[in-house]
Amino acid sequence: MSGTQRQPPSRYALAAALIALPLLLALLGPLFAGPPGPRSVSFATGDGHWLGTDFTGRDVWREVLLGGRSVVLVAIAATALTYALAVPLGLAAALTRRARLEDALMRPLDVLMAVPSLLLVLLVAATLAPGPFGLTVLIGLAAVPDAARVVHAAAVEISARPAVEALRLQGESWWRIAVGHVARAMRRTLAADAGIRLTGALYLVATAAFLGVGVQPDAADWAVMVDRNRTGLFLQPWAVVVPALLIAALSMGTNLLFDAALQRQGRGKGTT
């Protein structure tokens, strides 16, 4: 097969379409939200309320514009924190030649993995003051055990290759072997895991906010909007349906985008 043959971009287009709107609303929405107007519990659209008002009298469209930043930025920051801790930990455990040190690094993670991430976040966050920083740290740390095991498993396989042994015999530094070779060789594994990890972070952020953990109960947040208005779904559906669809679209689009990128990279390596 020729390497110049182009693949249909339908998956990329679908992923971009799903991601674009929630991401733009999260990043740019607060710039166009404007000041809060007088509250009116009319539920009806019109009079400047494109999607009506919710049960607290707030303009639903303004809440949508304001509510994405906390969900999206916390999820992205938590995912970045997860890999900042998990990658060095997994590499250190995989590349050490001391079994006791490897066990000391990885066995505690096995214990932590026995506790569901959501339960851990809820237990710890319930004792802390609500805020995006604390929620970011909690969600990022909760995902470290699983991510570190993925890194460790991939790094163990790569470190057993002759090329790594040759680098050791040449006296190359740990940094050169771990970062320059092993980490680069596992980029596809990390990319595949990143899509799942970001989706999981979005789920944890939205679930924690939905349960009122880590955020103020009156905050402008997509998940909080769903919780605040779910009892009146049939009276004011937009206050629930719109933020729920935005969260779902972002999660689905992220997974599709990473899958499409990985498939394209694999096809590129397999063509001549």
Backbone as a ProteinNet text record, in pm:
[ID]
protein_1_A
[PRIMARY]
MSGTQRQPPSRYALAAALIALPLLLALLGPLFAGPPGPRSVSFATGDGHWLGTDFTGRDVWREVLLGGRSVVLVAIAATALTYALAVPLGLAAALTRRARLEDALMRPLDVLMAVPSLLLVLLVAATLAPGPFGLTVLIGLAAVPDAARVVHAAAVEISARPAVEALRLQGESWWRIAVGHVARAMRRTLAADAGIRLTGALYLVATAAFLGVGVQPDAADWAVMVDRNRTGLFLQPWAVVVPALLIAALSMGTNLLFDAALQRQGRGKGTT
[TERTIARY]
84.7	0	87.6	50.8	131.7	117.2	230.7	230.6	160.9	129.7	65.2	-86.9	-138.5	-283.5	-342.8	-441.7	-502.2	-621.1	-634.1	-744.8	-861.2	-983.3	-1097.5	-1091.8	-1113.6	-1097.6	-1222.7	-1316.2	-1444.9	-1430.8	-1341	-1327	-1269.2	-1169.7	-1114.9	-1222.5	-1302.2	-1406.5	-1509.3	-1547.4	-1644.7	-1587	-1460.9	-1397.1	-1387.5	-1347	-1335.1	-1470	-1574.4	-1707.7	-1755.8	-1726.8	-1769.8	-1692.6	-1565.2	-1480.1	-1493.3	-1513.2	-1500.5	-1592	-1721.8	-1816.9	-1792.5	-1785.3	-1760.9	-1627.2	-1524.5	-1394.5	-1396	-1458.8	-1467.8	-1551.1	-1659.7	-1741.6	-1664.9	-1586.5	-1510.9	-1403.4	-1335.2	-1223	-1266.2	-1364.6	-1401.7	-1536.4	-1615.5	-1747.9	-1749.5	-1661.1	-1664.3	-1641.1	-1574	-1549.4	-1676.9	-1775.8	-1899.8	-2020	-1996.4	-2108.3	-2175.3	-2097.5	-2153.5	-2191.4	-2235.7	-2273.7	-2405.9	-2428	-2555.7	-2671.3	-2780.9	-2898.8	-2991.1	-3102.9	-3199.8	-3253.8	-3273.5	-3321.2	-3471.2	-3512.4	-3654.3	-3681.9	-3761	-3791.7	-3912.9	-3889.6	-3998.3	-3984	-3862.2	-3829.4	-3841	-3916.4	-3942.8	-3826.9	-3811.7	-3712	-3766.4	-3676.6	-3716.1	-3667.2	-3685.6	-3640.1	-3491.1	-3414.5	-3269.7	-3224.1	-3318	-3283	-3301.5	-3195.2	-3204.7	-3253.1	-3207.7	-3246.3	-3334.5	-3389.9	-3474.3	-3392.8	-3456.9	-3392.3	-3412.4	-3322.9	-3332.1	-3412.4	-3404.1	-3485.6	-3439.1	-3318.8	-3271.3	-3287.4	-3349.3	-3370.9	-3253	-3150.9	-3033.3	-3055.6	-2995.5	-3001.5	-2923.5	-2988.5	-2925.1	-2809.9	-2827.9	-2721.2	-2596.8	-2613.9	-2498.8	-2429.5	-2506.8	-2446.4	-2370	-2421.3	-2349.6	-2217.5	-2218.3	-2094.6	-1990.4	-2036.1	-1944.4	-1906.3	-1988.2	-1975	-1875.9	-1818.9	-1728.9	-1585.6	-1543.7	-1402.6	-1359.9	-1442.4	-1404.6	-1392.7	-1485.5	-1481.9	-1362.6	-1345	-1241.8	-1102.2	-1079.7	-944.6	-901	-992.5	-957.1	-921.5	-998.8	-970.2	-835.5	-805.6	-677.6	-561.7	-576.5	-468.9	-447.3	-555.6	-543.4	-473.4	-504.7	-438.9	-290.5	-256.8	-115.1	-40.9	-104.6	-43.2	-24.6	-121.8	-110.6	13.9	33.9	149.8	280.5	276.8	398.4	451.3	362.1	402.9	417.5	328.1	325.2	439.2	476	582.4	716.6	764.9	891.5	884.7	771.9	757.3	761.7	686.2	685.2	818.5	886.4	1018.2	1120.4	1117.9	1213.3	1196.8	1071.8	1047.5	1086.7	1065.9	1094.5	1243	1317.4	1457.4	1553.7	1502	1590.6	1623.1	1740.7	1780.5	1771.5	1704.8	1688	1541.6	1514.9	1377	1309.2	1385.2	1324.7	1281.6	1363.1	1326.6	1204.1	1198.8	1082.6	956.3	965.8	850.5	811.2	910.4	882.1	809.6	836.6	771.6	632.7	616.6	493.1	389.6	432.4	333.7	238.4	284.4	186.6	81.5	119.7	22.6	-85.9	-47.8	-147	-252.1	-207.7	-301	-396.4	-342.3	-426	-524.7	-484.6	-575	-696.4	-687.3	-801.5	-913.9	-881.9	-983.1	-1031.5	-1159.6	-1209.6	-1172.8	-1134.8	-1090.1	-1197.3	-1320.3	-1428.3	-1447.5	-1443.6	-1459	-1346.2	-1223.9	-1110.3	-1126	-1167.6	-1188	-1297.1	-1406.2	-1517.5	-1478.8	-1405.5	-1367.2	-1274.1	-1176.5	-1078.7	-1136.7	-1208	-1260.6	-1364.6	-1433.6	-1536.3	-1477.3	-1348.7	-1284.6	-1213.4	-1212.7	-1141.8	-1240.5	-1192.3	-1273.7	-1290.8	-1411.2	-1432.5	-1339.9	-1294.7	-1207.6	-1147.7	-1120.1	-1067.1	-926.8	-844.3	-706.9	-705.4	-778.1	-781.5	-841.2	-945.7	-1007.4	-911.2	-834.6	-735.2	-631.4	-580	-477.7	-533.5	-653.4	-713.2	-733.9	-790.9	-818.6	-688.3	-591.2	-462.2	-393	-393.8	-329.2	-405.1	-537.5	-617.4	-587.4	-546.5	-519.4	-374.8	-288.2	-146.1	-121	-180.2	-149.3	-174.8	-290.8	-323.1	-231.9	-207.5	-121.4	22.1	69.7	206.7	222.8	120.3	127.3	131.7	57.8	63.5	203.1	260.1	395.1	495.7	482.4	574.8	570.2	449.7	436.9	498.9	473.5	530.9	682.4	731.4	875	951.9	891.8	957.7	981.4	881.7	895	1002.9	1006.4	1104.9	1245.2	1255.6	1387.5	1454.5	1377.3	1435.1	1491.4	1476.8	1525.5	1677.6	1740.3	1886.7	1939.6	1863.6	1911.6	1934.2	1845.7	1861.4	1982.1	2000.2	2116.3	2246.2	2243.6	2362.5	2392.3	2289.2	2310.6	2369.3	2324.1	2379.9	2527.3	2562.2	2701	2791.7	2733.8	2811.9	2828.8	2763.9	2776.8	2689	2580.3	2490.8	2421	2387.7	2323.6	2179.9	2129	1989.9	1895.2	1920.2	1834.1	1830	1946.4	1951.4	1875	1887.9	1818.5	1668.2	1631	1489.2	1413.1	1465.1	1394	1426.5	1554.6	1595	1553.2	1538.2	1504.2	1371.1	1361.7	1243.4	1118	1123.5	1005.3	963.9	1060.3	1026.7	964.4	1009.3	956.7	814.6	773.7	640	542.2	572	484.4	344.4	335.6	203.5	121.8	188	117.9	65.4	147.6	105.5	-6.3	2.7	-101.4	-235.3	-230.3	-354.4	-412	-325.5	-371	-421.4	-363.4	-400.7	-546.4	-596	-736.4	-828	-796.7	-877.5	-863	-740.9	-714.7	-788.4	-788.1	-857.1	-1007.5	-1059.5	-1202.5	-1238.9	-1153.1	-1176.6	-1172.2	-1079.4	-1072.2	-1198.1	-1247.6	-1372.4	-1487.4	-1490.5	-1595.1	-1586.1	-1464	-1448.2	-1482.7	-1438.1	-1468.4	-1619.1	-1682.7	-1827.2	-1904.6	-1862.3	-1932.2	-1915.8	-1792.2	-1768.7	-1850.6	-1853.9	-1932.2	-2081.2	-2124.5	-2265.3	-2306.8	-2215.2	-2244.4	-2215.3	-2172	-2145.9	-2015.4	-1919.7	-1789.6	-1684.9	-1610.2	-1501.8	-1542.3	-1670	-1717.7	-1829.2	-1849.9	-1959.2	-2092.5	-2195.5	-2324.3	-2392.4	-2354.3	-2414.9	-2318.9	-2213.5	-2113.3	-2169.7	-2111.9	-2144.5	-2060.9	-2117.8	-2045.8	-2145.4	-2102.1	-2193.8	-2251.4	-2167.2	-2217	-2309.4	-2275.3	-2361.1	-2496.3	-2494.8	-2620.1	-2711.2	-2654	-2733.3	-2794	-2713.2	-2763.3	-2867.8	-2843.8	-2932.6	-3070.8	-3077.3	-3202.3	-3263.6	-3202.8	-3250.8	-3391.2	-3430.5	-3565.6	-3674	-3637.2	-3734.6	-3704.6	-3656.7	-3613.8	-3723.8	-3848.3	-3956.5	-4008.8	-3979.1	-4017.8	-3913.5	-3785.3	-3676	-3570.1	-3591.8	-3497.4	-3361.7	-3356.5	-3229.1	-3123.9	-3164	-3068.2	-2999.2	-3056.9	-2998.9	-2939.2	-3014.2	-2973.9	-2850.7	-2845.3	-2732.7	-2599.5	-2585.6	-2456.5	-2422.5	-2522.9	-2496.1	-2444.1	-2503.6	-2457.9	-2318	-2286	-2152.7	-2045.6	-2073.3	-1977.4	-1961.5	-2073	-2067.3	-1994	-2020.1	-1953.9	-1803	-1761.6	-1618.8	-1550.4	-1614.9	-1557.4	-1548	-1655.5	-1655.9	-1558.5	-1556.4	-1466.5	-1320.7	-1286.3	-1147.8	-1101.6	-1184.1	-1147.7	-1137.1	-1230.1	-1225	-1100.9	-1063.1	-946.9	-819.3	-801.6	-681.9	-680.7	-795.3	-802.2	-765.9	-820.3	-791.8	-644.3	-586.1	-444.1	-356.1	-388.4	-309.9	-323.5	-443.7	-463.8	-388.6	-390.5	-319.7	-169.2	-117.2	24.7	62.6	-23.8	3.9	2.4	-89.8	-94.4	27.5	71.6	188.8	313.2	325.3	441.6	431.6	306.3	289.9	294.2	297	300	441.1	463.7	596	588.9
-119.7	0	123.7	220.3	341.4	423.5	482.4	563.3	695.7	732.5	861	851.6	728.7	712.3	772.5	855.3	925.8	846.5	848.9	779.3	876.9	826.5	915.5	982.2	1114.6	1190.5	1192.7	1096.6	1105.8	1100.6	1016	1003.5	1131	1189.8	1316.9	1424.8	1428.3	1530.2	1514.6	1390.4	1367.1	1405.9	1368.9	1404.4	1555.6	1623.3	1769.7	1835	1781.6	1838.8	1821.4	1705.7	1680.4	1765.2	1786.6	1857.7	2008.8	2058.4	2201.9	2287	2254.7	2340.9	2343.7	2227.3	2235.7	2299.4	2275.1	2333.3	2484.8	2530.5	2675.2	2743.3	2679	2736.3	2742.7	2638.1	2636.2	2743.5	2763	2856.5	3000.7	3020.9	3157.3	3201.2	3106.2	3141.3	3251.4	3246.6	3352.3	3492	3503.5	3635.1	3698	3614.5	3664.2	3649.6	3606.5	3583.1	3712.1	3816.2	3942.4	3940.1	4051.9	4057.4	3985.2	3937.8	3870.7	3969.3	3927.2	4011.4	3980.5	4045.9	4016.8	3875.2	3809	3671.9	3667.9	3570.7	3554.6	3406.6	3347	3204.7	3188.3	3214.7	3201	3075.5	3022.4	2903.5	2926.5	3026	3044.5	3116.1	3089.5	3161.7	3298.8	3383.7	3519	3619.5	3747.4	3857	3845.5	3806.2	3794.6	3661.4	3575.7	3443.4	3339.5	3309.4	3220.5	3081	3033.6	2899.4	2905.2	3021.7	3036.9	3053.2	3041.5	3051.7	2922	2898.6	2774.7	2796	2699.5	2704.2	2810.4	2861.5	2969	3105.6	3107.4	3233.1	3279.2	3195.9	3234.1	3204.8	3287	3267.6	3141.7	3046	2917.8	2935.5	3018.7	3037.9	3098.5	3192.1	3251.3	3147.4	3061.1	2955.7	2855.5	2828.4	2739.8	2802.2	2931.6	2999.9	2999.1	3007.3	3012.6	2875.4	2774.7	2648.8	2548.8	2572.2	2473.1	2483.2	2603.3	2621.7	2537.2	2529	2451.8	2304.2	2251.4	2109.4	2075.9	2151.2	2119.1	2144	2260.3	2292.8	2204.1	2172.2	2082.8	1944.4	1894	1761.9	1759.8	1862.7	1868.1	1880.9	1968.6	1987.1	1860.9	1792.5	1669.1	1561	1550.6	1452.2	1481.6	1609.4	1647.2	1613.8	1639	1605.3	1454.6	1377.5	1231.5	1182.4	1228.8	1182.7	1240.2	1360.2	1418	1333.3	1263.1	1176.1	1030.9	983.9	842.1	802.2	888.5	852.9	833.5	928.7	903.2	782.5	763.7	651.9	518.5	508.5	385.8	355.2	458.6	438.4	395.3	458.8	423.9	278.9	233.8	95.6	-3.8	31.5	-60.6	-72.5	35.8	36.3	3.7	-6.8	-46	-194	-231.8	-373	-433.9	-364.7	-413.5	-448	-575.8	-621.5	-560.9	-542.6	-485.6	-341.4	-266.8	-128.4	-122.9	-211.9	-215.6	-249	-345.6	-380.2	-264.5	-194.8	-82.8	30.4	43.7	149	108.8	-19	-59.6	-122.8	-194	-263.3	-167.7	-52.9	38.4	86.3	95.4	136.8	30.9	-96.2	-203.9	-190.7	-151.5	-133.5	-18	91.7	208	179.1	93.2	60.9	-18.3	-79.6	-154.4	-61.8	66.3	163.6	237	234.9	305.7	453.9	507	646.5	742.6	718.9	808.9	807.5	689.6	681.4	755.3	740.8	809.6	960.6	1008.2	1152.3	1204.4	1130.2	1175	1177.9	1076.1	1070.2	1184.1	1211	1315.5	1454.1	1471.6	1603.9	1650.1	1555.2	1592.1	1661.8	1642.7	1704.7	1835.5	1871.5	1991.4	2099.5	2221.1	2332.3	2322.4	2350.5	2340.7	2435.1	2390.2	2472.3	2392.2	2455.5	2382.1	2327.9	2398.1	2351.4	2218.5	2211.4	2087.9	1973	2001.3	1896.5	1846.9	1937.6	1899.1	1805.7	1840.9	1759.2	1622	1618.6	1491.3	1397.8	1449.3	1366.5	1324.3	1415.3	1379.7	1270.2	1279.5	1177.4	1045.2	1051.8	928.2	841.5	903.9	828.4	782.7	826.3	791.7	641.2	565.4	421.9	347.1	370.7	300.2	344.4	474.7	525.1	476.7	472.6	426.6	280.4	199.9	58.7	43.8	128.6	125.8	162.1	267.6	309	199.4	141.6	37	-83.6	-129	-246.2	-221	-103.5	-71.8	-57.2	6.1	29	-100.3	-194.9	-323.6	-396.3	-395	-463.1	-397	-264.6	-193.9	-207.5	-205.4	-212.8	-348.1	-450.9	-583.3	-598.8	-498	-506.9	-493.1	-550.1	-542.1	-399.6	-307.9	-170.1	-106.6	-134.6	-78.3	-139.9	-270	-336	-280.3	-251.3	-192.8	-54.6	23.4	155.5	142.6	42.9	20.8	-16.2	-104.8	-147.8	-33.3	62.7	178.6	281.6	256.5	347.9	470.7	463.6	578	603.5	728.5	766.7	715	705.2	662.1	754.9	883.6	981.6	956.6	930.9	907	779.8	676.8	552.1	567.6	623.8	631.8	729.1	849.7	953.7	949.2	934.2	939.3	818.5	703.1	584	521.8	481.7	408.4	494.9	616.5	702.6	736.1	757.1	785.9	665.5	545.6	424.9	392.7	448.4	418.2	532.8	619.7	734	691.5	589.5	545.6	489	416.4	362.8	475.2	575.7	689.2	767.9	781.6	854.4	781.9	648.7	572	582.4	578.2	586.3	726.3	828.8	966.7	994.1	939.3	960.5	903	781.1	717.6	793.3	837	905	1039.2	1115	1244	1225	1123.1	1094.1	1056.2	975.9	940.2	1060.6	1153.6	1275.8	1360.1	1369.6	1442.1	1378.7	1246.1	1174.3	1204.6	1200.4	1224.5	1368.8	1463.9	1605.1	1627.9	1577.1	1597.6	1527.6	1406.2	1333.1	1399.9	1444	1512.6	1640.7	1716.6	1840	1809.2	1703.6	1663.5	1628.8	1566.9	1529.4	1641.9	1756.1	1870.3	1863.4	1786.1	1770.9	1846.9	1933.9	2005.9	2136.3	2163.9	2289.6	2344.7	2473.4	2535.1	2491.9	2470.6	2423.7	2522.3	2651.7	2750.9	2793.6	2715.5	2751.7	2739.4	2819	2806.9	2693.4	2576.1	2455.5	2364.2	2303.3	2220.6	2106.3	2039	1927.6	1975.9	2088.8	2145.7	2185.8	2235.4	2270.5	2148.9	2035.4	1913.1	1874.9	1880.1	1841.8	1940.7	2068.3	2171.2	2169	2125.8	2136.4	2002.2	1891.5	1760.1	1728.6	1782.6	1752.7	1818.2	1920	1987.5	1970.9	1851.4	1825.6	1856	1821.2	1838.8	1983	2060	2201	2287.6	2255.4	2332.4	2233.6	2169.7	2067	2122.4	2246.3	2298.7	2310.7	2338.1	2354.5	2223.3	2111.1	1979.3	1919.5	1924.8	1857.6	1921.5	2053.3	2120.2	2091.3	2115.9	2084.6	1936	1848.1	1704.2	1663.5	1717.7	1686.9	1741.6	1856.7	1914.3	1827.7	1779	1691	1560.2	1502.1	1376.1	1394.2	1505.3	1529.6	1545.3	1613.2	1631.2	1498.5	1413.7	1283.3	1193.6	1184	1100.4	1152.5	1283	1340.9	1320.6	1328.8	1308	1167.1	1068	929.9	905.3	959.9	942.1	1006.7	1123.3	1193.1	1114.5	1063.1	984.8	854.8	790	666	690.6	798	827.8	860.6	934.9	969.8	845.9	754.4	632.5	542.2	531.1	449.6	507	638	701.5	679.6	691.2	668.5	523.9	430.1	290.3	261	321.6	301	361.3	477.3	540.7	454.8	382.1	295.7	168.6	129.7	5.9	20.5	144.5	167.3	193.3	178.9	204	309.2
0	0	0	-79.1	-87	39.1	81.3	201.9	185.1	54.7	28.1	26.8	37.2	38	163.7	143.7	256.4	309.3	440	505.1	524.9	520.8	541.1	677.2	681	806.3	892.1	870.1	937.7	1089.6	1142.4	1286.8	1346.1	1275.7	1321.9	1321.8	1216.5	1206.4	1317.4	1343.8	1450.7	1585.9	1611.2	1738.3	1753.9	1645.5	1651.5	1677.2	1613.4	1632.3	1776.3	1835.6	1972.9	2073.4	2047.4	2142.4	2130.6	2007.6	1980.9	2068.1	2067.9	2138.9	2289.4	2358.6	2503.7	2538.4	2456.2	2486.5	2467.4	2360.2	2337.4	2445.7	2484.4	2591.1	2722.5	2750.2	2875.6	2877.7	2764.6	2761.8	2739.2	2651.2	2612.8	2670.1	2719	2769.5	2873.1	2975.9	3077.6	3022.5	2907.4	2848.5	2794.6	2762.7	2702.5	2795.5	2918.4	3009.9	3054.8	3073.4	3119	3265.4	3317.9	3460.3	3484	3606	3635.3	3633.6	3575	3571.5	3687.4	3694.3	3801.2	3787.3	3899.3	3896.1	3874.8	3793.1	3765.1	3741.5	3827.8	3815.4	3724	3595.1	3498.2	3413.8	3406.5	3327.4	3177.6	3135.7	2993.9	2925.3	2795.5	2717.7	2680.3	2633.6	2597.3	2698.6	2666.1	2751.5	2782.3	2680.2	2698.8	2754.6	2794.2	2847.2	2736.6	2664.5	2549	2587.8	2703.1	2749.4	2873.7	2902.9	3019.8	3147.4	3259.6	3389.5	3466.4	3563.6	3640.9	3768	3859.8	3980.6	4079.9	4060	4146.5	4080.8	3961.7	3891.7	3808.3	3795.3	3717.1	3569.6	3487.4	3343.4	3306	3240.5	3210.2	3112.5	3009.5	2911.1	2975.7	3065.7	3134.7	3221.5	3287.3	3368.6	3281.6	3161.3	3069	3028	2999.8	2960.7	3072.9	3197.1	3310.8	3364.4	3338.3	3410.8	3357.1	3239.7	3182.4	3227.8	3263.4	3295.3	3413.9	3516.9	3635	3602.7	3521	3487.3	3399.5	3292.2	3192.5	3246.8	3304.2	3350.6	3466.4	3555.3	3665.9	3612.7	3515.8	3459.4	3388.5	3309.4	3237.7	3335.7	3434.1	3531.8	3614.5	3650.6	3728.4	3647.1	3518.3	3432	3419	3402.4	3393.9	3523	3636.8	3765.4	3778.6	3732.8	3738.6	3666.5	3544.6	3467.3	3519.7	3575.2	3632.8	3747.2	3817.3	3927.3	3883.6	3797.8	3761.7	3669.3	3576.3	3480.7	3550.4	3631.5	3701.8	3795.1	3861.9	3954	3879.9	3770.8	3693.5	3628.9	3577.2	3517.1	3621.3	3738	3843.6	3886.4	3899.4	3940.6	3831.9	3705.9	3596.2	3567.4	3586.4	3545.9	3659.4	3780.8	3889.3	3879.1	3920.7	3919.2	4058.5	4146.9	4283.1	4304.9	4321.7	4335.8	4457.3	4564.3	4685.5	4662.5	4589.8	4561.7	4470.4	4372.7	4284.2	4363	4454.2	4537.9	4628.6	4681.9	4771.3	4698.1	4567.5	4490.1	4441.6	4403.9	4338.6	4430.8	4535.4	4619.5	4690.7	4743.9	4804.4	4705.2	4577.7	4477.3	4458.5	4472.3	4462.8	4572.6	4690.6	4802.1	4773.4	4721.6	4692.3	4580.3	4485.8	4375.4	4421.4	4538.2	4590.9	4634.9	4654.6	4694.8	4569.5	4537.1	4418.4	4421.7	4306.4	4299.2	4347.5	4305.7	4345.8	4495.7	4557.8	4702.4	4772.5	4723	4782.9	4772.9	4656.1	4637.1	4729	4739.9	4824	4970.9	5016.2	5157.1	5194.9	5109.8	5141.8	5119.5	5007.3	4975.3	5075.8	5138	5235.5	5357.4	5381.4	5497.2	5463	5334.1	5290.4	5249.2	5249.7	5202.5	5051.3	4999	4854.8	4778.9	4662.6	4580.2	4466.8	4352.3	4237.1	4260.1	4337	4358.4	4433.2	4543.2	4620.5	4542.1	4462.8	4382.3	4275.1	4216.9	4116.5	4175.9	4291.6	4356.3	4392.5	4447.4	4488.1	4368.7	4261.3	4144.1	4076.6	4073.1	4015.2	4093.2	4225.5	4309.2	4305.1	4296	4295.1	4172.9	4062.7	3939.8	3928.4	4018.5	4008.9	4017	4110.2	4117.3	3987.3	3926.9	3802.8	3689	3676.8	3570	3587.6	3710.8	3735.2	3697.7	3719.2	3680.4	3529.3	3457.5	3310.1	3261.8	3320.1	3283.6	3317.5	3435.5	3479.5	3386.6	3350.7	3263.9	3127.1	3070.7	2940	2948	3053.9	3068.1	3092.8	3165.6	3189.7	3058.1	2971.3	2841.7	2756.1	2756.2	2673.8	2731.8	2863.7	2926.9	2908.2	2869.3	2845.8	2704.8	2622.5	2486	2481.4	2378.6	2367.2	2360.7	2302.5	2290	2426.5	2522.1	2655.7	2724.9	2708.8	2768.9	2709.5	2580.3	2517.2	2574.2	2599.2	2658.8	2799.1	2875.1	3008.8	3000.8	2907.9	2893.7	2849.9	2778.6	2735.9	2847.1	2961.6	3074	3065.7	2986.8	2975.1	3108.8	3132.5	3258.3	3263.8	3388.9	3407.1	3332	3335.2	3268.5	3118.2	3059.5	2914.7	2877.9	2957.8	2928.4	2950.6	3065.9	3102.9	3014.3	2999.4	2925	2776.7	2745.2	2605.5	2524	2589.2	2512.5	2557.4	2683.1	2728.7	2719.2	2772.2	2769	2626.1	2538.6	2399.1	2331	2366	2303.3	2348.4	2460	2511.5	2489.5	2394.3	2368.9	2325.3	2242.5	2196.6	2312.5	2400.5	2517.5	2605.4	2627.8	2710.4	2642.7	2509	2437.2	2446.3	2431.9	2444	2584.6	2684	2822.8	2856.1	2792.1	2823.7	2791.8	2679.6	2646.5	2752.2	2796.6	2902.3	3033.1	3062.4	3188.6	3195	3085	3083.4	3095.1	3027.5	3039.6	3182.6	3246.2	3385.3	3477.8	3449.2	3530.4	3512.6	3390	3366.5	3444.6	3444.2	3518.7	3668	3722.7	3866.1	3902.6	3819	3845.6	3842.1	3736.7	3723.3	3834.7	3870.4	3975.3	4110.9	4140.9	4267.5	4276.9	4165.7	4165.3	4175.9	4106.8	4112	4254.4	4330	4468.2	4567.1	4514	4600.5	4675	4624.3	4688.8	4608.9	4675.8	4609.8	4546.3	4537.1	4480.5	4567.5	4557.1	4630.8	4570.9	4652	4599.1	4505.6	4511.8	4423.1	4313	4288.6	4189.6	4048.8	3957.5	3815.8	3759.5	3752.8	3713.3	3641.9	3531.3	3453.6	3536.3	3612.9	3693.3	3804.4	3865.3	3969.4	3910.5	3785.8	3719.9	3707.1	3669.3	3655.7	3789.5	3895.5	4027.8	4077.7	4052.7	4106.1	4040.1	3915.5	3841	3801.9	3847.3	3801.8	3850	3965.2	4015	3930.3	3857.2	3771.2	3624.7	3588.1	3450.8	3350	3381.2	3284.1	3282	3384.9	3384.6	3316	3337.6	3277.4	3229.2	3114.4	3067.5	3027.8	2975.9	2924.2	3032.8	3154.9	3264	3300.2	3259	3285.8	3159.1	3049.8	2926.3	2865	2859.6	2792.8	2862.2	2993.8	3056.5	3053.3	3066.3	3060.8	2923.9	2817.6	2682.2	2656	2710.9	2691.7	2757	2876.8	2944.7	2867.4	2822.1	2747.6	2615	2545.2	2417.1	2434	2538.5	2562.4	2592.3	2671.6	2704.7	2581.8	2506.1	2386.6	2282.4	2262.3	2162.3	2196.7	2324.3	2366	2334.2	2366.4	2335.8	2186.6	2109.2	1964.2	1905	1955.4	1902.5	1927	2047.6	2078.1	1998.5	1983.7	1906.8	1760.5	1704.1	1564.2	1543.2	1635.7	1623.2	1631.3	1721.6	1735.7	1614	1559.6	1441.2	1321.4	1310	1199.1	1212.4	1334.1	1356	1325.5	1364.4	1335.1	1187.1	1113.1	968.8	901.3	955.4	897.6	910	1022	1041	956.9	923.9	851.1	700.6	648.9	505.8	460.1	333.7	277.2	172.1
[MASK]
++++++++++++++++++++++++++++++++++++++++++++++++++++++++++++++++++++++++++++++++++++++++++++++++++++++++++++++++++++++++++++++++++++++++++++++++++++++++++++++++++++++++++++++++++++++++++++++++++++++++++++++++++++++++++++++++++++++++++++++++++++++++++++++++++++++++++++++++

